[in-house]
Amino acid sequence: MSSKLLGMELNKAASVVTKVGPWAWWLSWWRKQSPNRQDRFANLAPVAAVVLFLAAIASAFWYLRVEEMEREQEAIKRDVEYAQQRLRLRLLERQEQVMRLARDVSNKEIRTDQFLSRAEALVQQYPEFLSLTWIDDRRRILANQSISSISPSQQMRAGTVLKIGETESHFSLARDLMQPIYGQLEAEADRDSQISVLQLHTPLTNDNGRFSGVILAEYSMEGLLRYGIPTEVLAKYAVALQNGSSRLLAGQVIPERIALWRLLPVSEKRNNDYEVPVSPVGNDLVLRAQAWRTSQGLVGSGLFWLVSVLSAMTAWMLIGNWRHTRRRLQTQKALVAETNFRRAMENSMLTGMRALDLRGRITYVNPAFCQMTGWSEADLVGAVAPFPYWPDQDRELLMKRLEEEISGQHSAGGFQVRVKRKNGQLFDARMYVSPLIDATGRQTGWMTSMTDITEPNRIREQLASSHERFTIVLEALDASVSVAPLGSQELLFANKLYRLWFGQNTEGHLRLVQQAGAYSGEQTSEDVDDMAGLPTESLTVASSENAEIFVAELGKWLEVRSRYINWADGRLAQMVIASDITPRRQAEELAAQQAERAQTASSLITMGEMASSVAHELNQPLTAISNYCSGMISRIKSQQVNEEDLLLALDKTARQAQRAGQIILRIRSFVKRSEPNRTLADVSAMVSESLELAEIEMRRRNVRLTHHVAARLPQLMVDPILIEQVLINLMKNAAESIDNAQRPAGQRLVELRIVPKQIDRQSVVEFSVTDTGQGLPLEDTERVYEAFFSTKVEGMGIGLNLCRSIIESHHGRITSENIYNSGEVTGCRFSFWIPVETD
């Protein structure tokens, strides 16, 4: 029965049934529901019927099974408790007999032979006994009576001492508590027996009431189970004795059988068993019984299987009916959804679709086609050529294309046409034609798709115009621009200047790259790309590489910049930009020559400023030479000279001449023009040379010069002559500052210090010249290094400027600061440092 028919039947039943009984409310509620909800409830009715039917069957079987399980559990509980009482009474009887025997031994009413005879009687009379042993207070075995089935190695021999183990611990407990103690002796605990044993330690006392030993009675667990449990219980259940940790001591247990239906929450207890502790032993001995499964239960009955088969068939039929109804409804919904989806897809497409039959008549247009042309579907469907959207001036061309389209002579790439809207506007469109095939594989017409390409055409024209402007800019650049792929002789792009310099080939591009030291992608002798496998993204985002090279063929200095780019076709290419820097290089060379001349001129100026001091210094040895010569001449004329005096006078004359020659040699080497030559120079040697020349000026101006050179200074990579020029210039300026300040004799001091330092984590050697002059004006502190600026009246302003240029060319820095004492300027300090070359 379908969902609609079921809903109709329920509505009829609701109209007939009166408001009497429990169905009245449900029927009234059913009639209030909407048809769609009624259909949904009707579709769920077969499923609900199956679920309710299976639930009723399962509930009935579950109830019957629970009742049967409860009855079986009550029966096994009753039988186990009865068996436990029987076992308890038997243990108490044996305990009483052992206690009587212990009392007689404590009262010394029996001797050892009498003990053995009475113990033998008890062992033979009660088969659960394994042995009876008399042990004194020193754990020495006095007598032992065992059953004949125990092997000699398991017996306790008279005269031996009780071994340390579980038996000894039970013995100590009975001695401490002075009452009978039960204890279990596990198999293989302290003897080789495989039999589980229950021990009873009964304490003995002497005349003073003190402990004198125990009577040890050992029971067999198997014997207790066999003779202490009623035979009807043993026949009905699987009975076993276990210790407190559920270890089997005697008897048997039924192994677990796992079944799927036992995993349910309402499943019965495993094997329907029951366990209870055995007194007077306590919780260490547990009696457990498991019921033998003698009945087949519900699963084994024929009624169960009959009902199960009928229930399964009924459920299968209901489920089949429900699945059939659901598939039919799902198919209907899928068909409706597919139809709606296709209609929505056609309506939302931006591409116009048009269908023609084999005679060229329009049979279908989608909304996008109507929106593009401005004509409605009613205006277009059924129309024949010429169509309303054809421009009047293109009708002949469009009619020819329509004939080619109908005859099958269309291009797979489509064709471009102009289309006229209903308001008369024209737009560019591209049409693609394909055969229209029906479900049987027969062609019924032609399908045409139309796309508005007015905007793409406009963008294409703008791109072409932009490309033309960009090309004009590149052609007008005063730098050579070339692009070539790596490892190829193809030239992708070259501007006008490149073509003027190198022509239309890649030789110029590769020559520029090779001279600049950049990678050009040339293959090795093994024809393997050196950059194979490297990611191109990291190359194209890297900064460009710059180099300055000289091209002999052009006679020009070029600055070459290269970088990697991704070409339009995806290939990795190298772009090289070469700019003519010949005028700049010539200007730099001229500036270097002028700087060199300025340094030489500065040296000559320094010597010129020191000329009077040098003349005074030379006058002393020359005067001495003149005096020595005049004295020797006069003494020779008077013939009052001997050979020794003559040799002494000549030696002094020679030393004075050497002194004058050294002064002239130092001045000549200082002012001699030479090319800059940086070498590893010793700091002490440079300082000594500078001091020799500076002390001449110091002596003339009556200034005391002190110096301190740190020990073990590293060598510096410098031009010694230039560094000496800086030191001499700074010391000369210090002496002039002291002289201008008119300091008294005790305050006319210049100090030179050379020490190692760490500046910005870099090892340097610092040179400092400190004077006691008048210092620098605060407003001129930063300007003293400017060219042609001087604080002296007759200064030219090139000394400190050249000093800074020399120090910075050696990667160093020069600074100056005034020295204050109580707010008054008492001197000035000029310092500069040179870095220590580590490589």
C-alpha positions in Angstrom: 0.0 0.0 0.0 1.5 3.4 -1.0 1.9 6.3 1.4 -1.0 8.3 -0.1 -3.4 5.3 0.1 -2.4 4.7 3.7 -3.0 8.3 4.5 -6.5 8.2 2.9 -7.4 5.1 4.9 -6.3 6.7 8.1 -8.3 9.8 7.4 -11.4 7.7 6.7 -10.9 5.7 9.9 -10.6 8.9 11.8 -13.9 10.2 10.5 -15.7 7.0 11.5 -14.3 6.4 14.9 -16.0 8.3 17.7 -14.2 10.1 20.5 -14.3 7.0 22.6 -11.2 5.0 23.6 -7.4 5.7 23.5 -7.4 6.2 19.7 -9.6 9.3 19.6 -6.8 11.7 20.5 -4.4 10.2 18.0 -6.9 10.3 15.1 -7.8 13.9 15.8 -4.1 14.8 15.9 -3.6 13.0 12.5 -6.3 15.0 10.8 -4.7 18.2 12.0 -1.4 17.4 10.2 -0.4 18.8 6.8 -0.5 16.4 3.8 3.4 16.5 3.5 3.7 15.5 7.2 1.1 12.8 6.8 3.1 11.4 3.8 6.3 11.3 5.9 4.5 9.6 8.8 2.9 7.1 6.4 6.4 6.3 4.9 7.6 5.6 8.4 4.7 3.3 9.3 6.2 0.1 7.9 9.5 0.7 9.7 7.7 1.4 13.0 5.6 -1.8 12.6 8.8 -3.9 12.1 10.5 -2.2 15.1 7.5 -2.7 17.4 7.0 -6.4 16.3 10.7 -7.3 16.8 10.7 -5.4 20.1 7.7 -7.4 21.4 9.2 -10.8 20.4 12.6 -9.8 22.0 10.9 -8.6 25.2 8.9 -11.9 25.5 12.0 -14.0 25.1 14.0 -11.8 27.4 11.3 -12.1 30.2 11.2 -15.9 29.9 14.9 -16.2 30.0 15.3 -13.9 33.0 12.8 -15.9 35.0 14.5 -19.2 34.1 17.9 -17.7 35.1 16.6 -16.5 38.5 15.1 -20.0 39.3 18.4 -21.7 38.4 20.4 -19.2 40.5 18.2 -19.7 43.6 18.6 -23.5 43.3 22.4 -23.4 43.0 22.6 -20.9 45.9 20.5 -23.2 48.1 22.6 -26.3 47.2 25.9 -24.6 47.7 25.0 -23.3 51.1 23.9 -26.7 52.1 27.2 -28.3 50.9 29.1 -25.6 52.8 27.3 -26.5 56.0 28.2 -30.2 55.5 31.8 -29.4 54.9 32.0 -27.0 57.9 30.5 -29.7 60.2 33.0 -32.2 59.0 36.0 -29.8 59.5 34.7 -29.0 63.0 34.4 -32.7 63.9 38.0 -33.4 62.7 39.2 -30.2 64.6 37.5 -31.5 67.8 39.2 -34.9 67.5 42.6 -33.2 66.9 42.1 -30.9 69.9 41.3 -33.9 72.1 44.5 -35.6 71.0 46.4 -32.3 71.7 44.9 -32.1 75.2 46.0 -35.6 76.0 49.5 -34.8 74.8 49.6 -31.5 76.8 48.5 -33.4 79.9 51.2 -36.1 79.2 48.6 -38.8 79.3 50.0 -40.4 76.2 53.5 -41.2 75.0 55.0 -41.1 71.5 54.0 -44.7 70.7 50.5 -44.1 71.9 50.3 -40.9 69.9 51.3 -42.9 66.8 48.6 -45.6 67.4 45.9 -43.0 67.9 47.0 -41.0 64.9 47.1 -44.1 62.8 43.5 -44.9 63.8 42.3 -41.4 62.9 44.1 -41.4 59.5 42.6 -44.8 58.6 39.2 -43.9 59.8 38.9 -40.5 58.1 40.3 -40.5 54.5 40.5 -36.7 54.3 43.5 -36.8 56.7 46.9 -36.9 55.1 49.1 -36.9 58.2 49.2 -36.1 61.9 52.5 -34.7 63.3 53.7 -33.9 66.8 56.1 -30.9 66.8 57.7 -29.5 70.0 58.3 -25.8 70.8 61.7 -25.9 69.0 60.1 -27.0 65.7 61.5 -30.4 66.0 59.3 -33.2 64.8 58.7 -35.8 67.6 56.3 -38.2 65.8 54.5 -38.4 62.4 51.8 -40.7 61.1 50.9 -40.3 57.4 48.8 -42.2 54.9 50.6 -44.9 52.9 50.0 -43.2 49.6 52.4 -40.3 50.4 55.9 -40.8 49.1 58.7 -40.9 51.7 60.1 -37.6 50.4 56.9 -35.9 51.3 56.7 -37.2 54.8 57.9 -35.3 57.9 60.5 -37.6 59.6 60.8 -37.8 63.3 63.9 -36.0 64.6 64.1 -33.4 61.9 63.4 -29.7 62.3 60.5 -28.0 60.6 61.7 -26.2 57.4 61.2 -22.5 57.1 58.2 -21.7 54.8 54.5 -21.5 54.9 54.2 -24.4 57.5 56.7 -22.6 59.8 54.8 -19.3 59.5 51.6 -21.0 60.5 53.4 -22.7 63.4 54.6 -19.2 64.6 51.1 -17.8 64.4 49.6 -20.7 66.4 52.3 -20.2 69.0 51.6 -16.4 69.3 47.8 -16.7 69.3 47.6 -20.0 71.4 44.6 -21.2 69.4 44.0 -23.5 66.4 45.2 -22.0 63.1 44.1 -23.1 59.6 46.5 -22.5 56.7 46.9 -23.6 53.2 50.0 -25.2 51.8 50.3 -24.4 48.1 51.5 -27.1 45.8 55.3 -27.1 45.4 55.6 -24.4 48.1 58.1 -26.2 50.4 57.8 -29.8 49.2 57.6 -31.7 45.9 53.9 -32.5 46.4 51.4 -31.7 43.6 48.5 -32.0 46.2 47.0 -28.9 47.7 47.0 -29.3 51.5 45.0 -27.6 54.3 46.9 -27.5 57.6 45.5 -27.3 61.1 48.0 -26.2 63.8 46.7 -27.0 67.3 48.9 -25.5 70.1 50.2 -27.6 73.0 50.8 -26.3 76.6 52.9 -27.5 79.5 52.1 -27.6 83.2 52.8 -23.9 83.5 50.4 -23.1 80.6 53.2 -22.1 78.3 53.5 -23.2 74.6 55.2 -26.5 74.2 54.5 -27.3 70.5 51.7 -28.1 68.1 49.7 -31.1 66.7 49.8 -30.5 62.9 46.9 -32.1 61.0 47.1 -32.0 57.2 44.0 -32.4 55.1 43.8 -33.3 51.4 41.7 -30.7 49.5 40.5 -33.5 47.2 39.5 -35.6 50.3 37.6 -32.7 51.8 35.8 -32.2 48.5 35.0 -35.9 48.0 33.9 -36.8 51.5 32.7 -33.5 52.8 30.3 -32.5 49.9 27.1 -34.5 49.5 27.1 -36.8 46.5 23.9 -35.3 45.1 25.5 -31.9 44.9 28.7 -33.3 43.2 26.5 -35.0 40.7 24.5 -31.9 39.9 27.2 -29.3 39.8 30.8 -28.8 39.0 32.1 -28.2 42.5 35.6 -26.8 43.2 37.6 -25.4 46.2 39.5 -22.2 45.5 41.8 -19.9 47.5 41.2 -16.2 48.1 42.8 -15.3 44.7 40.4 -17.7 42.8 43.2 -20.3 42.2 41.8 -23.8 41.8 42.8 -26.1 44.7 40.6 -29.1 44.1 37.6 -30.1 42.0 36.8 -28.9 38.5 35.4 -25.8 36.8 33.5 -25.4 33.6 35.5 -23.4 31.0 34.0 -20.2 29.7 32.0 -20.3 26.5 31.7 -17.0 24.8 28.6 -16.5 22.6 27.3 -13.3 20.9 24.0 -13.4 22.8 25.9 -13.5 26.1 27.4 -10.1 25.3 24.0 -8.4 25.7 23.4 -6.3 28.9 20.6 -8.8 29.9 22.7 -11.9 29.5 22.9 -14.4 32.3 25.8 -14.8 34.8 28.7 -16.8 33.4 27.9 -20.5 33.7 25.3 -19.8 36.4 27.6 -20.3 39.3 27.7 -19.4 43.0 30.5 -19.3 45.6 30.7 -19.0 49.4 33.7 -19.0 51.9 34.2 -22.2 54.0 34.2 -21.7 57.8 36.0 -22.1 60.0 38.9 -21.7 57.5 37.7 -18.2 56.5 37.9 -16.3 53.2 41.1 -18.1 52.2 39.0 -21.2 51.2 36.0 -20.7 48.9 33.5 -23.3 47.8 32.3 -22.7 44.2 29.7 -24.6 42.3 28.8 -24.2 38.6 25.6 -25.7 37.1 25.9 -28.2 34.3 24.0 -27.0 31.3 21.5 -29.9 30.9 18.6 -28.1 29.2 18.7 -26.5 25.7 16.9 -23.4 26.9 14.9 -21.2 24.7 17.4 -21.3 21.8 17.1 -25.1 21.7 13.3 -25.3 21.6 11.4 -25.8 18.4 8.9 -23.1 19.4 11.7 -20.6 19.5 12.8 -21.3 16.1 9.3 -21.4 14.6 8.5 -18.0 16.1 11.9 -16.7 15.0 11.4 -17.8 11.4 7.9 -16.3 11.2 9.1 -13.1 12.7 12.0 -12.9 10.3 9.7 -13.5 7.3 7.2 -10.9 8.5 10.0 -8.4 9.1 11.5 -9.1 5.7 8.2 -8.5 4.0 7.5 -5.3 5.8 11.1 -4.0 5.2 10.8 -5.0 1.5 7.6 -3.1 1.1 9.1 -0.1 2.9 12.2 -0.2 0.8 10.2 -0.4 -2.4 8.1 2.6 -1.4 11.1 4.6 -0.4 13.0 3.8 -3.6 10.0 5.0 -5.7 9.7 8.2 -3.7 13.5 8.8 -3.9 13.4 8.2 -7.7 10.6 10.8 -8.0 12.4 13.3 -5.9 15.7 12.7 -7.8 13.9 13.2 -11.1 12.3 16.5 -9.9 15.6 17.7 -8.4 17.5 16.8 -11.6 15.0 18.7 -13.7 15.1 21.7 -11.5 18.9 21.6 -11.4 19.2 21.5 -15.2 16.6 24.3 -15.5 18.5 26.4 -12.9 21.8 25.7 -14.6 20.5 26.8 -17.9 19.0 29.9 -16.4 22.2 30.9 -14.5 24.6 30.4 -17.5 26.3 33.5 -18.8 26.8 31.8 -22.2 24.0 32.1 -24.6 22.6 28.8 -26.0 20.7 28.5 -29.3 19.4 25.3 -30.9 18.5 25.0 -34.7 16.8 22.2 -36.4 18.1 20.7 -39.6 16.2 23.3 -41.7 17.8 26.3 -39.8 14.8 27.2 -37.6 15.4 28.2 -34.0 13.9 25.6 -31.6 15.4 26.7 -28.3 17.1 29.7 -26.7 18.2 30.0 -23.0 17.7 33.2 -20.9 21.3 34.3 -21.3 20.8 34.4 -25.1 17.7 36.4 -24.7 19.4 38.8 -22.3 22.3 39.3 -24.7 20.2 40.1 -27.7 17.3 41.9 -25.9 14.7 39.7 -27.7 12.3 37.4 -25.8 12.0 33.7 -26.2 8.7 34.1 -27.9 10.3 36.4 -30.5 13.1 34.0 -31.3 11.7 30.4 -31.1 10.4 29.5 -34.5 12.2 32.3 -36.4 14.1 31.6 -39.6 16.9 33.5 -41.3 17.4 36.4 -41.4 17.2 36.4 -37.7 16.1 39.6 -35.8 19.5 40.0 -34.1 21.5 40.1 -37.4 22.8 43.6 -38.3 21.6 44.8 -41.7 25.1 45.4 -43.0 26.3 41.9 -42.1 23.3 39.9 -43.4 25.1 38.4 -46.4 28.1 37.3 -44.4 25.9 35.8 -41.7 23.7 34.0 -44.2 26.8 32.4 -45.7 28.0 31.3 -42.3 24.5 29.9 -41.5 24.7 27.8 -44.7 28.1 26.5 -43.7 26.9 25.8 -40.2 23.9 23.7 -41.5 26.1 21.9 -44.0 28.5 20.9 -41.2 31.4 23.1 -42.5 31.9 24.9 -39.2 35.3 25.6 -37.5 36.1 24.0 -34.2 37.6 27.2 -32.9 34.4 29.2 -33.5 34.0 32.5 -35.4 33.5 36.1 -34.4 30.4 38.0 -35.5 28.6 41.2 -34.7 25.2 41.0 -33.0 22.5 43.6 -32.9 20.4 44.1 -29.8 16.7 44.9 -29.9 17.5 48.6 -29.1 19.9 48.7 -32.1 23.2 48.5 -30.2 26.0 46.3 -31.7 28.4 44.0 -29.7 31.1 41.5 -30.6 30.4 37.8 -30.0 32.1 34.5 -30.6 30.0 31.5 -31.6 30.8 27.8 -31.4 28.7 25.2 -33.3 28.4 21.5 -32.5 25.9 18.8 -33.6 22.8 18.2 -31.5 22.4 14.4 -30.8 19.3 12.9 -29.2 19.2 9.9 -26.9 19.0 7.4 -29.8 22.3 8.8 -31.3 20.5 10.6 -34.2 21.4 14.2 -35.1 18.3 16.4 -34.8 20.0 19.8 -35.4 22.8 22.1 -34.3 23.7 23.6 -31.0 25.3 27.0 -30.9 26.9 28.8 -27.9 27.5 32.5 -28.0 29.8 34.6 -25.7 30.0 38.3 -25.5 33.7 39.2 -26.2 33.3 43.0 -26.3 35.2 43.5 -23.0 38.0 41.0 -23.9 38.5 42.7 -27.2 38.8 46.1 -25.4 41.3 44.7 -22.9 43.3 43.1 -25.7 43.5 46.4 -27.5 44.6 48.1 -24.3 47.3 45.5 -23.7 48.6 45.9 -27.3 48.7 49.7 -26.8 50.5 49.3 -23.4 53.0 46.8 -24.9 53.7 49.3 -27.7 54.4 52.1 -25.2 56.5 49.8 -23.0 58.6 48.8 -26.1 59.1 52.5 -27.0 60.4 53.2 -23.5 62.8 50.3 -23.6 64.0 51.3 -27.0 64.7 54.8 -25.8 66.7 53.7 -22.7 70.4 54.8 -22.5 71.2 51.3 -21.2 71.5 47.9 -23.0 68.7 45.5 -22.1 68.7 41.8 -23.2 66.9 38.7 -22.1 67.9 35.1 -22.9 66.9 31.7 -21.5 69.4 29.7 -19.5 71.4 27.2 -21.5 70.1 28.4 -24.9 71.5 30.5 -27.8 68.1 32.1 -28.3 67.7 35.9 -27.7 64.2 36.6 -26.3 64.5 40.4 -26.2 67.0 43.1 -27.1 66.5 46.9 -27.2 67.9 49.4 -29.6 71.2 50.1 -27.7 72.0 46.4 -27.3 71.5 45.8 -31.1 73.7 48.9 -31.7 76.5 47.5 -29.5 76.3 43.7 -30.1 73.9 43.0 -33.0 71.0 40.5 -33.1 72.9 37.5 -31.5 73.4 36.3 -27.9 77.2 36.6 -28.0 77.1 40.0 -26.4 74.6 38.8 -23.7 76.8 35.8 -22.8 80.0 38.0 -22.8 78.5 40.5 -20.4 77.3 37.7 -18.1 80.7 35.9 -18.2 82.7 39.0 -17.5 80.3 40.0 -14.7 80.7 36.6 -13.1 77.0 35.7 -13.1 75.6 32.2 -14.0 74.6 32.0 -17.7 73.2 28.5 -17.8 75.9 27.1 -20.2 76.1 23.3 -20.1 79.1 21.4 -18.9 81.0 18.8 -20.9 78.7 16.2 -19.5 75.6 18.1 -20.8 74.0 18.4 -17.3 72.2 21.5 -16.1 74.0 22.8 -13.0 70.7 24.3 -11.7 68.6 21.2 -12.4 66.1 20.6 -9.6 66.5 24.0 -8.0 63.2 25.9 -7.3 62.9 28.8 -9.7 60.9 30.9 -7.2 63.9 31.5 -5.0 65.9 32.7 -8.0 63.3 35.1 -9.4 62.7 36.8 -6.1 66.4 37.2 -5.3 68.1 40.6 -5.7 70.0 41.5 -8.8 73.8 41.1 -9.2 75.9 44.2 -10.0 79.4 44.3 -11.6 81.5 46.8 -13.4 83.5 45.5 -16.4 85.5 47.0 -19.3 84.6 45.9 -22.8 87.6 46.3 -25.0 85.7 46.0 -28.3 83.5 49.0 -27.3 86.3 50.8 -25.3 83.7 51.5 -22.6 83.3 50.8 -18.9 79.8 49.1 -18.3 77.9 48.6 -15.1 76.2 45.2 -15.6 73.1 44.2 -13.5 71.5 40.8 -14.0 68.7 38.8 -12.4 66.5 35.8 -13.2 62.9 36.2 -14.4 60.2 33.8 -15.5 59.5 34.4 -19.2 55.9 34.5 -20.6 56.1 30.8 -21.7 57.3 29.7 -18.2 61.0 29.3 -19.0 63.6 30.6 -16.6 65.5 33.5 -18.3 68.2 35.9 -17.4 67.8 39.7 -17.9 71.0 41.7 -18.3 71.0 45.6 -18.1 74.3 47.2 -19.1 74.8 51.0 -18.5 77.7 53.1 -19.9 79.7 54.4 -16.8 82.8 55.4 -18.7 82.4 59.2 -17.7 81.9 58.2 -14.1 85.0 56.0 -14.0 87.1 58.7 -15.6 85.8 61.2 -13.0 86.6 58.7 -10.2 90.1 58.2 -11.5 90.6 62.0 -11.7 89.3 62.4 -8.1 91.7 59.7 -6.9 94.7 61.5 -8.6 93.6 64.8 -7.0 93.3 63.1 -3.6 96.8 61.7 -4.0 98.2 65.1 -4.9 96.4 66.6 -1.9 98.0 64.1 0.4 101.5 65.0 -1.0 100.7 68.6 -0.8 99.6 68.2 2.8 103.0 66.5 3.6 104.9 69.4 2.0 102.8 71.9 3.8 103.4 70.1 7.1 107.2 70.2 6.4 106.9 73.8 5.4 105.2 74.7 8.6 108.0 72.8 10.5 110.8 74.3 8.4 112.1 76.6 11.2 112.1 73.7 13.6 113.9 71.5 11.0 116.4 74.3 10.3 117.1 74.7 14.0 117.5 70.9 14.4 120.0 70.8 11.4 121.9 73.9 12.7 123.2 72.1 15.8 125.1 69.3 14.0 126.3 71.7 11.3 127.6 74.1 13.9 129.3 71.3 15.7 130.9 70.1 12.4 132.1 73.6 11.7 133.6 74.1 15.2 135.3 70.7 15.0 136.8 71.5 11.6 138.0 75.0 12.6 139.6 73.6 15.8 141.5 70.9 13.9 142.7 73.4 11.3 144.0 75.8 13.9 145.8 73.0 15.8 147.3 71.5 12.7 148.6 75.0 11.7 150.2 75.4 15.1 151.5 71.8 15.0 150.0 71.2 18.4 147.9 68.1 17.5 148.6 64.5 18.0 147.0 61.5 16.2 144.6 60.6 19.0 143.1 64.0 19.3 142.7 64.2 15.5 140.9 60.9 15.3 138.6 61.8 18.2 137.7 65.1 16.5 137.1 63.4 13.2 134.9 60.7 14.8 132.7 63.4 16.5 132.5 65.3 13.2 131.3 62.1 11.4 128.6 61.4 14.0 127.2 65.0 13.7 127.2 64.5 9.9 125.3 61.2 10.3 122.8 62.9 12.6 122.1 65.6 10.0 121.8 63.0 7.3 119.2 61.0 9.2 117.1 64.1 9.8 117.2 64.9 6.1 116.4 61.2 5.1 113.3 61.2 7.4 112.0 64.4 5.9 112.7 63.1 2.4 110.9 59.8 2.9 107.9 61.6 4.5 107.4 64.1 1.7 108.3 61.7 -1.2 105.4 61.0 -3.5 104.6 57.3 -3.9 101.6 55.0 -4.8 99.5 53.8 -1.8 100.9 50.5 -0.6 99.0 48.7 2.2 101.1 46.1 3.9 101.2 44.4 7.3 103.0 47.2 9.3 104.3 47.1 12.9 102.6 49.8 15.1 105.8 50.4 17.1 107.9 51.1 14.0 105.3 53.6 12.7 105.1 55.4 16.0 108.9 55.6 16.3 109.2 57.2 12.8 106.5 59.7 13.7 108.0 60.6 17.0 111.4 61.3 15.4 109.9 64.1 13.2 107.4 65.3 15.7 110.0 65.8 18.5 111.7 68.5 16.3 108.6 70.6 16.5 108.1 69.8 20.2 111.6 71.0 21.1 111.2 74.2 19.1 108.0 75.0 21.0 109.3 73.8 24.3 106.6 71.1 24.6 107.2 67.8 26.4 106.1 64.7 24.4 105.3 61.4 26.2 104.1 58.2 24.6 102.7 54.8 25.6 102.5 51.9 23.2 100.8 48.7 24.6 102.8 45.5 24.4 102.1 42.7 21.9 100.0 44.9 19.5 98.8 43.1 16.4 100.1 44.2 13.0 97.8 46.4 10.9 97.1 46.2 7.2 97.8 49.9 6.4 99.9 52.3 4.4 102.6 53.3 7.0 103.5 56.6 5.4 99.8 57.8 5.5 99.3 56.7 9.1 102.6 58.5 10.1 101.3 61.6 8.3 98.1 61.5 10.4 100.1 61.1 13.7 102.5 63.9 12.8 99.7 66.2 11.8 97.8 65.6 15.1 100.9 66.0 17.3 101.9 69.2 15.4 98.4 70.6 15.9 98.6 69.7 19.6 101.9 71.6 20.0 100.5 74.7 18.2 97.4 74.6 20.4 99.5 74.6 23.6 101.7 77.4 22.2 98.7 79.5 21.3 97.2 79.0 24.8 100.5 80.2 26.3 100.6 77.5 28.9 103.3 77.7 31.6 106.3 75.3 31.3 104.8 72.7 33.7 101.6 72.4 31.7 103.1 72.2 28.2 102.5 68.4 27.6 101.4 66.2 24.7 100.6 62.5 25.3 100.4 59.8 22.6 98.7 56.5 23.6 98.3 53.4 21.4 96.1 50.6 23.0 94.0 47.7 21.7 90.2 47.9 22.1 86.9 46.1 21.2 84.4 48.4 19.3 81.1 46.8 18.0 82.5 43.3 18.6 85.5 44.2 16.4 89.2 44.2 17.4 90.8 47.6 16.7 93.9 49.5 17.7 93.2 53.0 19.0 95.6 56.0 18.6 94.9 59.0 20.8 96.8 62.4 21.0 96.0 64.5 24.1 97.2 68.1 24.7 96.8 70.7 27.3 95.9 73.5 24.9 92.9 75.7 24.6 90.6 73.0 23.0 88.0 73.3 20.2 85.2 75.8 20.1 81.9 73.9 20.8 80.3 75.3 17.6 83.2 74.1 15.5 83.5 70.5 16.9 81.7 69.0 13.9 83.2 71.3 11.2 86.9 70.8 11.9 86.9 67.9 9.4 85.4 70.0 6.6 87.7 70.9 3.7 89.1 74.5 3.8 87.8 75.1 7.3 90.4 75.9 10.0 90.3 77.4 13.6 93.8 78.8 13.1 94.4 82.2 11.7 96.9 81.1 9.0 95.5 77.5 8.6 94.5 76.2 5.1 91.8 73.8 6.4 93.0 70.7 4.6 95.0 68.9 7.4 92.2 67.3 9.4 90.1 66.7 6.3 92.9 64.6 4.8 93.3 62.9 8.2 89.7 61.8 8.2 89.9 60.7 4.5 93.0 58.6 5.3 91.5 57.0 8.4 88.1 56.2 6.7 90.0 54.7 3.6 91.5 52.3 6.2 87.9 51.5 7.4 88.5 53.4 10.6 86.9 56.4 12.4 88.4 59.6 13.9 86.8 61.6 16.8 87.6 64.7 18.9 86.6 65.9 22.3 87.5 68.6 24.8 88.9 67.9 28.3 87.3 69.7 31.1 88.4 70.4 34.7 85.8 72.1 36.9 83.9 73.3 33.9 87.0 74.8 32.3 88.6 73.5 29.1 92.1 72.2 29.9 92.9 70.4 26.7 91.7 68.4 23.7 91.9 64.8 22.6 91.9 63.5 19.0 91.4 59.7 18.7 91.2 57.4 15.7 91.1 53.6 15.4 92.1 51.1 12.7 90.5 47.6 12.6 92.7 44.5 12.9 92.5 42.3 9.8 91.6 38.8 10.8 92.2 37.1 7.4 
